[in-house]
Amino acid sequence: MIPSSKEITILFSLFNQGRIAEAEALARSMTIRFPKYGYGWNVLGAALGMLGRSAEALEPLRKATKLLPADAQIHNNR
């Protein structure tokens, strides 16, 4: 299962608007409910990195890489 398109749109909107703490909270929730949704892990890792929590960002980005190994953006975020 994956999140609804509405929830995905909200997540990316929050992130793109610079509302990083809110994006982090939604991405964290998303990874709990949809652990196989790689973009949730990617946004969580990117948000943590932007919040200055680089060490904490590594594990979500590793998970995103495993789920979406061909996604160049995830490798860049990592």
PDB file of N, CA, C and O in Angstrom, chain B, residues numbered from 101:
ATOM      1  N   MET B 101       0.837  -1.195   0.000  1.00  0.00           N
ATOM      2  CA  MET B 101       0.000   0.000   0.000  1.00  0.00           C
ATOM      3  C   MET B 101       0.880   1.256   0.000  1.00  0.00           C
ATOM      4  O   MET B 101       2.014   1.255   0.479  1.00  0.00           O
ATOM      5  N   ILE B 102       0.312   2.306  -0.550  1.00  0.00           N
ATOM      6  CA  ILE B 102       0.981   3.606  -0.539  1.00  0.00           C
ATOM      7  C   ILE B 102      -0.001   4.651  -0.018  1.00  0.00           C
ATOM      8  O   ILE B 102      -1.209   4.417   0.004  1.00  0.00           O
ATOM      9  N   PRO B 103       0.520   5.800   0.400  1.00  0.00           N
ATOM     10  CA  PRO B 103      -0.369   6.870   0.867  1.00  0.00           C
ATOM     11  C   PRO B 103      -1.277   7.351  -0.259  1.00  0.00           C
ATOM     12  O   PRO B 103      -1.020   7.091  -1.434  1.00  0.00           O
ATOM     13  N   SER B 104      -2.326   8.047   0.112  1.00  0.00           N
ATOM     14  CA  SER B 104      -3.230   8.618  -0.890  1.00  0.00           C
ATOM     15  C   SER B 104      -2.497   9.697  -1.675  1.00  0.00           C
ATOM     16  O   SER B 104      -1.526  10.277  -1.189  1.00  0.00           O
ATOM     17  N   SER B 105      -2.959   9.959  -2.867  1.00  0.00           N
ATOM     18  CA  SER B 105      -2.332  11.005  -3.683  1.00  0.00           C
ATOM     19  C   SER B 105      -2.436  12.364  -2.992  1.00  0.00           C
ATOM     20  O   SER B 105      -1.549  13.206  -3.132  1.00  0.00           O
ATOM     21  N   LYS B 106      -3.516  12.572  -2.253  1.00  0.00           N
ATOM     22  CA  LYS B 106      -3.677  13.835  -1.525  1.00  0.00           C
ATOM     23  C   LYS B 106      -2.585  13.987  -0.455  1.00  0.00           C
ATOM     24  O   LYS B 106      -1.998  15.058  -0.301  1.00  0.00           O
ATOM     25  N   GLU B 107      -2.329  12.906   0.272  1.00  0.00           N
ATOM     26  CA  GLU B 107      -1.320  12.971   1.327  1.00  0.00           C
ATOM     27  C   GLU B 107       0.077  13.161   0.729  1.00  0.00           C
ATOM     28  O   GLU B 107       0.902  13.882   1.289  1.00  0.00           O
ATOM     29  N   ILE B 108       0.336  12.518  -0.399  1.00  0.00           N
ATOM     30  CA  ILE B 108       1.623  12.676  -1.073  1.00  0.00           C
ATOM     31  C   ILE B 108       1.797  14.117  -1.535  1.00  0.00           C
ATOM     32  O   ILE B 108       2.870  14.698  -1.377  1.00  0.00           O
ATOM     33  N   THR B 109       0.755  14.684  -2.099  1.00  0.00           N
ATOM     34  CA  THR B 109       0.794  16.077  -2.555  1.00  0.00           C
ATOM     35  C   THR B 109       1.060  17.017  -1.385  1.00  0.00           C
ATOM     36  O   THR B 109       1.858  17.947  -1.499  1.00  0.00           O
ATOM     37  N   ILE B 110       0.400  16.776  -0.271  1.00  0.00           N
ATOM     38  CA  ILE B 110       0.606  17.614   0.916  1.00  0.00           C
ATOM     39  C   ILE B 110       2.054  17.512   1.387  1.00  0.00           C
ATOM     40  O   ILE B 110       2.674  18.525   1.711  1.00  0.00           O
ATOM     41  N   LEU B 111       2.591  16.300   1.426  1.00  0.00           N
ATOM     42  CA  LEU B 111       3.969  16.099   1.873  1.00  0.00           C
ATOM     43  C   LEU B 111       4.939  16.896   1.007  1.00  0.00           C
ATOM     44  O   LEU B 111       5.764  17.648   1.526  1.00  0.00           O
ATOM     45  N   PHE B 112       4.841  16.732  -0.306  1.00  0.00           N
ATOM     46  CA  PHE B 112       5.763  17.431  -1.191  1.00  0.00           C
ATOM     47  C   PHE B 112       5.532  18.941  -1.159  1.00  0.00           C
ATOM     48  O   PHE B 112       6.483  19.709  -1.300  1.00  0.00           O
ATOM     49  N   SER B 113       4.294  19.375  -0.977  1.00  0.00           N
ATOM     50  CA  SER B 113       4.007  20.812  -0.876  1.00  0.00           C
ATOM     51  C   SER B 113       4.656  21.411   0.365  1.00  0.00           C
ATOM     52  O   SER B 113       5.280  22.470   0.298  1.00  0.00           O
ATOM     53  N   LEU B 114       4.506  20.732   1.490  1.00  0.00           N
ATOM     54  CA  LEU B 114       5.127  21.217   2.726  1.00  0.00           C
ATOM     55  C   LEU B 114       6.634  21.349   2.545  1.00  0.00           C
ATOM     56  O   LEU B 114       7.228  22.369   2.893  1.00  0.00           O
ATOM     57  N   PHE B 115       7.234  20.310   2.002  1.00  0.00           N
ATOM     58  CA  PHE B 115       8.684  20.317   1.809  1.00  0.00           C
ATOM     59  C   PHE B 115       9.094  21.446   0.865  1.00  0.00           C
ATOM     60  O   PHE B 115      10.024  22.195   1.165  1.00  0.00           O
ATOM     61  N   ASN B 116       8.420  21.570  -0.253  1.00  0.00           N
ATOM     62  CA  ASN B 116       8.779  22.583  -1.254  1.00  0.00           C
ATOM     63  C   ASN B 116       8.510  24.007  -0.785  1.00  0.00           C
ATOM     64  O   ASN B 116       9.136  24.948  -1.274  1.00  0.00           O
ATOM     65  N   GLN B 117       7.589  24.175   0.156  1.00  0.00           N
ATOM     66  CA  GLN B 117       7.297  25.498   0.712  1.00  0.00           C
ATOM     67  C   GLN B 117       8.256  25.857   1.841  1.00  0.00           C
ATOM     68  O   GLN B 117       8.170  26.946   2.409  1.00  0.00           O
ATOM     69  N   GLY B 118       9.165  24.946   2.166  1.00  0.00           N
ATOM     70  CA  GLY B 118      10.113  25.208   3.240  1.00  0.00           C
ATOM     71  C   GLY B 118       9.565  24.956   4.627  1.00  0.00           C
ATOM     72  O   GLY B 118      10.165  25.356   5.625  1.00  0.00           O
ATOM     73  N   ARG B 119       8.434  24.298   4.686  1.00  0.00           N
ATOM     74  CA  ARG B 119       7.827  23.974   5.984  1.00  0.00           C
ATOM     75  C   ARG B 119       8.369  22.600   6.410  1.00  0.00           C
ATOM     76  O   ARG B 119       7.644  21.607   6.480  1.00  0.00           O
ATOM     77  N   ILE B 120       9.665  22.594   6.687  1.00  0.00           N
ATOM     78  CA  ILE B 120      10.434  21.366   6.838  1.00  0.00           C
ATOM     79  C   ILE B 120      10.032  20.582   8.088  1.00  0.00           C
ATOM     80  O   ILE B 120       9.929  19.357   8.030  1.00  0.00           O
ATOM     81  N   ALA B 121       9.807  21.244   9.191  1.00  0.00           N
ATOM     82  CA  ALA B 121       9.413  20.531  10.411  1.00  0.00           C
ATOM     83  C   ALA B 121       8.074  19.815  10.204  1.00  0.00           C
ATOM     84  O   ALA B 121       7.892  18.687  10.664  1.00  0.00           O
ATOM     85  N   GLU B 122       7.145  20.471   9.515  1.00  0.00           N
ATOM     86  CA  GLU B 122       5.856  19.835   9.232  1.00  0.00           C
ATOM     87  C   GLU B 122       6.023  18.677   8.251  1.00  0.00           C
ATOM     88  O   GLU B 122       5.376  17.639   8.389  1.00  0.00           O
ATOM     89  N   ALA B 123       6.886  18.860   7.272  1.00  0.00           N
ATOM     90  CA  ALA B 123       7.152  17.787   6.310  1.00  0.00           C
ATOM     91  C   ALA B 123       7.789  16.606   7.022  1.00  0.00           C
ATOM     92  O   ALA B 123       7.455  15.455   6.737  1.00  0.00           O
ATOM     93  N   GLU B 124       8.699  16.880   7.941  1.00  0.00           N
ATOM     94  CA  GLU B 124       9.329  15.801   8.708  1.00  0.00           C
ATOM     95  C   GLU B 124       8.284  15.010   9.487  1.00  0.00           C
ATOM     96  O   GLU B 124       8.296  13.779   9.472  1.00  0.00           O
ATOM     97  N   ALA B 125       7.386  15.708  10.162  1.00  0.00           N
ATOM     98  CA  ALA B 125       6.361  15.029  10.955  1.00  0.00           C
ATOM     99  C   ALA B 125       5.458  14.167  10.078  1.00  0.00           C
ATOM    100  O   ALA B 125       5.142  13.036  10.446  1.00  0.00           O
ATOM    101  N   LEU B 126       5.043  14.678   8.937  1.00  0.00           N
ATOM    102  CA  LEU B 126       4.184  13.909   8.051  1.00  0.00           C
ATOM    103  C   LEU B 126       4.946  12.735   7.443  1.00  0.00           C
ATOM    104  O   LEU B 126       4.408  11.632   7.342  1.00  0.00           O
ATOM    105  N   ALA B 127       6.191  12.964   7.039  1.00  0.00           N
ATOM    106  CA  ALA B 127       6.993  11.878   6.469  1.00  0.00           C
ATOM    107  C   ALA B 127       7.227  10.781   7.505  1.00  0.00           C
ATOM    108  O   ALA B 127       7.165   9.596   7.177  1.00  0.00           O
ATOM    109  N   ARG B 128       7.492  11.161   8.736  1.00  0.00           N
ATOM    110  CA  ARG B 128       7.700  10.170   9.806  1.00  0.00           C
ATOM    111  C   ARG B 128       6.437   9.335   9.988  1.00  0.00           C
ATOM    112  O   ARG B 128       6.511   8.111  10.095  1.00  0.00           O
ATOM    113  N   SER B 129       5.295   9.982  10.023  1.00  0.00           N
ATOM    114  CA  SER B 129       4.018   9.272  10.131  1.00  0.00           C
ATOM    115  C   SER B 129       3.816   8.335   8.951  1.00  0.00           C
ATOM    116  O   SER B 129       3.357   7.203   9.107  1.00  0.00           O
ATOM    117  N   MET B 130       4.167   8.826   7.770  1.00  0.00           N
ATOM    118  CA  MET B 130       4.006   8.048   6.550  1.00  0.00           C
ATOM    119  C   MET B 130       4.886   6.797   6.570  1.00  0.00           C
ATOM    120  O   MET B 130       4.456   5.729   6.135  1.00  0.00           O
ATOM    121  N   THR B 131       6.118   6.927   7.075  1.00  0.00           N
ATOM    122  CA  THR B 131       7.009   5.772   7.103  1.00  0.00           C
ATOM    123  C   THR B 131       6.528   4.711   8.083  1.00  0.00           C
ATOM    124  O   THR B 131       6.800   3.525   7.899  1.00  0.00           O
ATOM    125  N   ILE B 132       5.829   5.122   9.102  1.00  0.00           N
ATOM    126  CA  ILE B 132       5.261   4.156  10.060  1.00  0.00           C
ATOM    127  C   ILE B 132       4.089   3.427   9.421  1.00  0.00           C
ATOM    128  O   ILE B 132       3.968   2.207   9.539  1.00  0.00           O
ATOM    129  N   ARG B 133       3.230   4.176   8.749  1.00  0.00           N
ATOM    130  CA  ARG B 133       2.030   3.573   8.152  1.00  0.00           C
ATOM    131  C   ARG B 133       2.294   2.868   6.831  1.00  0.00           C
ATOM    132  O   ARG B 133       1.602   1.911   6.484  1.00  0.00           O
ATOM    133  N   PHE B 134       3.296   3.342   6.094  1.00  0.00           N
ATOM    134  CA  PHE B 134       3.607   2.790   4.766  1.00  0.00           C
ATOM    135  C   PHE B 134       5.119   2.559   4.671  1.00  0.00           C
ATOM    136  O   PHE B 134       5.804   3.273   3.939  1.00  0.00           O
ATOM    137  N   PRO B 135       5.639   1.582   5.392  1.00  0.00           N
ATOM    138  CA  PRO B 135       7.091   1.392   5.470  1.00  0.00           C
ATOM    139  C   PRO B 135       7.756   1.018   4.142  1.00  0.00           C
ATOM    140  O   PRO B 135       8.979   1.101   4.032  1.00  0.00           O
ATOM    141  N   LYS B 136       7.001   0.619   3.159  1.00  0.00           N
ATOM    142  CA  LYS B 136       7.587   0.271   1.861  1.00  0.00           C
ATOM    143  C   LYS B 136       7.468   1.403   0.844  1.00  0.00           C
ATOM    144  O   LYS B 136       7.781   1.214  -0.331  1.00  0.00           O
ATOM    145  N   TYR B 137       7.022   2.565   1.282  1.00  0.00           N
ATOM    146  CA  TYR B 137       6.898   3.736   0.409  1.00  0.00           C
ATOM    147  C   TYR B 137       8.213   4.519   0.491  1.00  0.00           C
ATOM    148  O   TYR B 137       8.437   5.278   1.434  1.00  0.00           O
ATOM    149  N   GLY B 138       9.066   4.326  -0.497  1.00  0.00           N
ATOM    150  CA  GLY B 138      10.408   4.886  -0.482  1.00  0.00           C
ATOM    151  C   GLY B 138      10.480   6.392  -0.435  1.00  0.00           C
ATOM    152  O   GLY B 138      11.387   6.949   0.183  1.00  0.00           O
ATOM    153  N   TYR B 139       9.532   7.070  -1.080  1.00  0.00           N
ATOM    154  CA  TYR B 139       9.593   8.532  -1.094  1.00  0.00           C
ATOM    155  C   TYR B 139       9.307   9.126   0.282  1.00  0.00           C
ATOM    156  O   TYR B 139       9.780  10.218   0.596  1.00  0.00           O
ATOM    157  N   GLY B 140       8.547   8.424   1.094  1.00  0.00           N
ATOM    158  CA  GLY B 140       8.342   8.874   2.470  1.00  0.00           C
ATOM    159  C   GLY B 140       9.661   8.874   3.235  1.00  0.00           C
ATOM    160  O   GLY B 140       9.967   9.814   3.969  1.00  0.00           O
ATOM    161  N   TRP B 141      10.445   7.798   3.052  1.00  0.00           N
ATOM    162  CA  TRP B 141      11.759   7.711   3.682  1.00  0.00           C
ATOM    163  C   TRP B 141      12.692   8.786   3.132  1.00  0.00           C
ATOM    164  O   TRP B 141      13.465   9.384   3.880  1.00  0.00           O
ATOM    165  N   ASN B 142      12.619   9.030   1.833  1.00  0.00           N
ATOM    166  CA  ASN B 142      13.472  10.036   1.224  1.00  0.00           C
ATOM    167  C   ASN B 142      13.177  11.429   1.792  1.00  0.00           C
ATOM    168  O   ASN B 142      14.097  12.156   2.166  1.00  0.00           O
ATOM    169  N   VAL B 143      11.911  11.790   1.852  1.00  0.00           N
ATOM    170  CA  VAL B 143      11.558  13.113   2.382  1.00  0.00           C
ATOM    171  C   VAL B 143      11.936  13.210   3.855  1.00  0.00           C
ATOM    172  O   VAL B 143      12.404  14.256   4.305  1.00  0.00           O
ATOM    173  N   LEU B 144      11.739  12.137   4.608  1.00  0.00           N
ATOM    174  CA  LEU B 144      12.126  12.159   6.019  1.00  0.00           C
ATOM    175  C   LEU B 144      13.621  12.423   6.145  1.00  0.00           C
ATOM    176  O   LEU B 144      14.039  13.280   6.923  1.00  0.00           O
ATOM    177  N   GLY B 145      14.426  11.691   5.383  1.00  0.00           N
ATOM    178  CA  GLY B 145      15.872  11.895   5.448  1.00  0.00           C
ATOM    179  C   GLY B 145      16.289  13.285   5.007  1.00  0.00           C
ATOM    180  O   GLY B 145      17.130  13.916   5.646  1.00  0.00           O
ATOM    181  N   ALA B 146      15.706  13.764   3.919  1.00  0.00           N
ATOM    182  CA  ALA B 146      16.038  15.103   3.428  1.00  0.00           C
ATOM    183  C   ALA B 146      15.635  16.173   4.449  1.00  0.00           C
ATOM    184  O   ALA B 146      16.380  17.122   4.690  1.00  0.00           O
ATOM    185  N   ALA B 147      14.460  16.012   5.039  1.00  0.00           N
ATOM    186  CA  ALA B 147      13.989  16.989   6.033  1.00  0.00           C
ATOM    187  C   ALA B 147      14.905  17.000   7.249  1.00  0.00           C
ATOM    188  O   ALA B 147      15.268  18.065   7.749  1.00  0.00           O
ATOM    189  N   LEU B 148      15.277  15.821   7.724  1.00  0.00           N
ATOM    190  CA  LEU B 148      16.179  15.765   8.878  1.00  0.00           C
ATOM    191  C   LEU B 148      17.508  16.432   8.566  1.00  0.00           C
ATOM    192  O   LEU B 148      18.064  17.149   9.399  1.00  0.00           O
ATOM    193  N   GLY B 149      18.013  16.194   7.364  1.00  0.00           N
ATOM    194  CA  GLY B 149      19.254  16.842   6.964  1.00  0.00           C
ATOM    195  C   GLY B 149      19.124  18.355   6.943  1.00  0.00           C
ATOM    196  O   GLY B 149      20.022  19.067   7.393  1.00  0.00           O
ATOM    197  N   MET B 150      18.010  18.848   6.423  1.00  0.00           N
ATOM    198  CA  MET B 150      17.797  20.294   6.357  1.00  0.00           C
ATOM    199  C   MET B 150      17.612  20.913   7.742  1.00  0.00           C
ATOM    200  O   MET B 150      17.859  22.102   7.947  1.00  0.00           O
ATOM    201  N   LEU B 151      17.171  20.080   8.684  1.00  0.00           N
ATOM    202  CA  LEU B 151      16.994  20.569  10.052  1.00  0.00           C
ATOM    203  C   LEU B 151      18.290  20.452  10.861  1.00  0.00           C
ATOM    204  O   LEU B 151      18.304  20.687  12.070  1.00  0.00           O
ATOM    205  N   GLY B 152      19.383  20.084  10.170  1.00  0.00           N
ATOM    206  CA  GLY B 152      20.681  19.995  10.836  1.00  0.00           C
ATOM    207  C   GLY B 152      20.897  18.689  11.581  1.00  0.00           C
ATOM    208  O   GLY B 152      21.806  18.592  12.407  1.00  0.00           O
ATOM    209  N   ARG B 153      20.087  17.695  11.306  1.00  0.00           N
ATOM    210  CA  ARG B 153      20.180  16.404  11.994  1.00  0.00           C
ATOM    211  C   ARG B 153      20.713  15.346  11.015  1.00  0.00           C
ATOM    212  O   ARG B 153      20.079  14.320  10.769  1.00  0.00           O
ATOM    213  N   SER B 154      21.892  15.634  10.471  1.00  0.00           N
ATOM    214  CA  SER B 154      22.478  14.815   9.412  1.00  0.00           C
ATOM    215  C   SER B 154      22.692  13.369   9.823  1.00  0.00           C
ATOM    216  O   SER B 154      22.405  12.464   9.039  1.00  0.00           O
ATOM    217  N   ALA B 155      23.179  13.130  11.011  1.00  0.00           N
ATOM    218  CA  ALA B 155      23.416  11.750  11.456  1.00  0.00           C
ATOM    219  C   ALA B 155      22.106  10.966  11.502  1.00  0.00           C
ATOM    220  O   ALA B 155      22.056   9.795  11.122  1.00  0.00           O
ATOM    221  N   GLU B 156      21.060  11.620  11.966  1.00  0.00           N
ATOM    222  CA  GLU B 156      19.741  10.984  12.057  1.00  0.00           C
ATOM    223  C   GLU B 156      19.137  10.754  10.668  1.00  0.00           C
ATOM    224  O   GLU B 156      18.308   9.861  10.490  1.00  0.00           O
ATOM    225  N   ALA B 157      19.549  11.551   9.698  1.00  0.00           N
ATOM    226  CA  ALA B 157      19.012  11.452   8.334  1.00  0.00           C
ATOM    227  C   ALA B 157      19.521  10.227   7.581  1.00  0.00           C
ATOM    228  O   ALA B 157      18.874   9.771   6.639  1.00  0.00           O
ATOM    229  N   LEU B 158      20.657   9.696   7.979  1.00  0.00           N
ATOM    230  CA  LEU B 158      21.279   8.610   7.225  1.00  0.00           C
ATOM    231  C   LEU B 158      20.429   7.350   7.142  1.00  0.00           C
ATOM    232  O   LEU B 158      20.307   6.762   6.067  1.00  0.00           O
ATOM    233  N   GLU B 159      19.848   6.932   8.236  1.00  0.00           N
ATOM    234  CA  GLU B 159      19.068   5.682   8.218  1.00  0.00           C
ATOM    235  C   GLU B 159      17.835   5.776   7.316  1.00  0.00           C
ATOM    236  O   GLU B 159      17.607   4.861   6.525  1.00  0.00           O
ATOM    237  N   PRO B 160      17.029   6.842   7.398  1.00  0.00           N
ATOM    238  CA  PRO B 160      15.912   6.945   6.453  1.00  0.00           C
ATOM    239  C   PRO B 160      16.377   6.964   4.992  1.00  0.00           C
ATOM    240  O   PRO B 160      15.721   6.388   4.124  1.00  0.00           O
ATOM    241  N   LEU B 161      17.500   7.623   4.723  1.00  0.00           N
ATOM    242  CA  LEU B 161      17.992   7.666   3.348  1.00  0.00           C
ATOM    243  C   LEU B 161      18.509   6.299   2.896  1.00  0.00           C
ATOM    244  O   LEU B 161      18.393   5.956   1.720  1.00  0.00           O
ATOM    245  N   ARG B 162      19.070   5.526   3.805  1.00  0.00           N
ATOM    246  CA  ARG B 162      19.478   4.155   3.468  1.00  0.00           C
ATOM    247  C   ARG B 162      18.255   3.319   3.108  1.00  0.00           C
ATOM    248  O   ARG B 162      18.268   2.561   2.138  1.00  0.00           O
ATOM    249  N   LYS B 163      17.204   3.468   3.900  1.00  0.00           N
ATOM    250  CA  LYS B 163      15.973   2.715   3.617  1.00  0.00           C
ATOM    251  C   LYS B 163      15.389   3.133   2.270  1.00  0.00           C
ATOM    252  O   LYS B 163      14.939   2.288   1.497  1.00  0.00           O
ATOM    253  N   ALA B 164      15.396   4.429   1.990  1.00  0.00           N
ATOM    254  CA  ALA B 164      14.877   4.916   0.709  1.00  0.00           C
ATOM    255  C   ALA B 164      15.692   4.345  -0.441  1.00  0.00           C
ATOM    256  O   ALA B 164      15.133   3.965  -1.470  1.00  0.00           O
ATOM    257  N   THR B 165      17.003   4.284  -0.275  1.00  0.00           N
ATOM    258  CA  THR B 165      17.878   3.745  -1.317  1.00  0.00           C
ATOM    259  C   THR B 165      17.575   2.274  -1.588  1.00  0.00           C
ATOM    260  O   THR B 165      17.574   1.836  -2.738  1.00  0.00           O
ATOM    261  N   LYS B 166      17.320   1.520  -0.531  1.00  0.00           N
ATOM    262  CA  LYS B 166      16.987   0.098  -0.701  1.00  0.00           C
ATOM    263  C   LYS B 166      15.660  -0.076  -1.437  1.00  0.00           C
ATOM    264  O   LYS B 166      15.511  -0.978  -2.260  1.00  0.00           O
ATOM    265  N   LEU B 167      14.705   0.791  -1.134  1.00  0.00           N
ATOM    266  CA  LEU B 167      13.382   0.683  -1.755  1.00  0.00           C
ATOM    267  C   LEU B 167      13.356   1.222  -3.185  1.00  0.00           C
ATOM    268  O   LEU B 167      12.595   0.733  -4.019  1.00  0.00           O
ATOM    269  N   LEU B 168      14.177   2.218  -3.465  1.00  0.00           N
ATOM    270  CA  LEU B 168      14.196   2.866  -4.786  1.00  0.00           C
ATOM    271  C   LEU B 168      15.648   3.007  -5.255  1.00  0.00           C
ATOM    272  O   LEU B 168      16.156   4.123  -5.354  1.00  0.00           O
ATOM    273  N   PRO B 169      16.314   1.894  -5.543  1.00  0.00           N
ATOM    274  CA  PRO B 169      17.753   1.947  -5.848  1.00  0.00           C
ATOM    275  C   PRO B 169      18.123   2.738  -7.100  1.00  0.00           C
ATOM    276  O   PRO B 169      19.267   3.177  -7.220  1.00  0.00           O
ATOM    277  N   ALA B 170      17.209   2.932  -8.019  1.00  0.00           N
ATOM    278  CA  ALA B 170      17.522   3.654  -9.258  1.00  0.00           C
ATOM    279  C   ALA B 170      17.225   5.149  -9.170  1.00  0.00           C
ATOM    280  O   ALA B 170      17.455   5.873 -10.139  1.00  0.00           O
ATOM    281  N   ASP B 171      16.726   5.622  -8.045  1.00  0.00           N
ATOM    282  CA  ASP B 171      16.344   7.032  -7.917  1.00  0.00           C
ATOM    283  C   ASP B 171      17.573   7.883  -7.594  1.00  0.00           C
ATOM    284  O   ASP B 171      18.110   7.808  -6.489  1.00  0.00           O
ATOM    285  N   ALA B 172      18.010   8.685  -8.551  1.00  0.00           N
ATOM    286  CA  ALA B 172      19.211   9.500  -8.393  1.00  0.00           C
ATOM    287  C   ALA B 172      19.052  10.551  -7.294  1.00  0.00           C
ATOM    288  O   ALA B 172      20.023  10.878  -6.612  1.00  0.00           O
ATOM    289  N   GLN B 173      17.856  11.078  -7.116  1.00  0.00           N
ATOM    290  CA  GLN B 173      17.643  12.117  -6.101  1.00  0.00           C
ATOM    291  C   GLN B 173      17.933  11.558  -4.697  1.00  0.00           C
ATOM    292  O   GLN B 173      18.511  12.249  -3.857  1.00  0.00           O
ATOM    293  N   ILE B 174      17.539  10.336  -4.458  1.00  0.00           N
ATOM    294  CA  ILE B 174      17.794   9.733  -3.143  1.00  0.00           C
ATOM    295  C   ILE B 174      19.292   9.600  -2.926  1.00  0.00           C
ATOM    296  O   ILE B 174      19.792   9.910  -1.845  1.00  0.00           O
ATOM    297  N   HIS B 175      20.009   9.143  -3.941  1.00  0.00           N
ATOM    298  CA  HIS B 175      21.466   9.020  -3.805  1.00  0.00           C
ATOM    299  C   HIS B 175      22.089  10.384  -3.571  1.00  0.00           C
ATOM    300  O   HIS B 175      23.043  10.503  -2.802  1.00  0.00           O
ATOM    301  N   ASN B 176      21.571  11.409  -4.218  1.00  0.00           N
ATOM    302  CA  ASN B 176      22.071  12.766  -4.019  1.00  0.00           C
ATOM    303  C   ASN B 176      21.796  13.245  -2.599  1.00  0.00           C
ATOM    304  O   ASN B 176      22.661  13.863  -1.979  1.00  0.00           O
ATOM    305  N   ASN B 177      20.617  12.972  -2.084  1.00  0.00           N
ATOM    306  CA  ASN B 177      20.272  13.385  -0.723  1.00  0.00           C
ATOM    307  C   ASN B 177      21.177  12.693   0.297  1.00  0.00           C
ATOM    308  O   ASN B 177      21.554  13.270   1.317  1.00  0.00           O
ATOM    309  N   ARG B 178      21.504  11.474  -0.002  1.00  0.00           N
ATOM    310  CA  ARG B 178      22.328  10.689   0.908  1.00  0.00           C
ATOM    311  C   ARG B 178      23.739  11.223   0.911  1.00  0.00           C
ATOM    312  O   ARG B 178      24.597  10.695   1.618  1.00  0.00           O
TER     313      ARG B 178
END
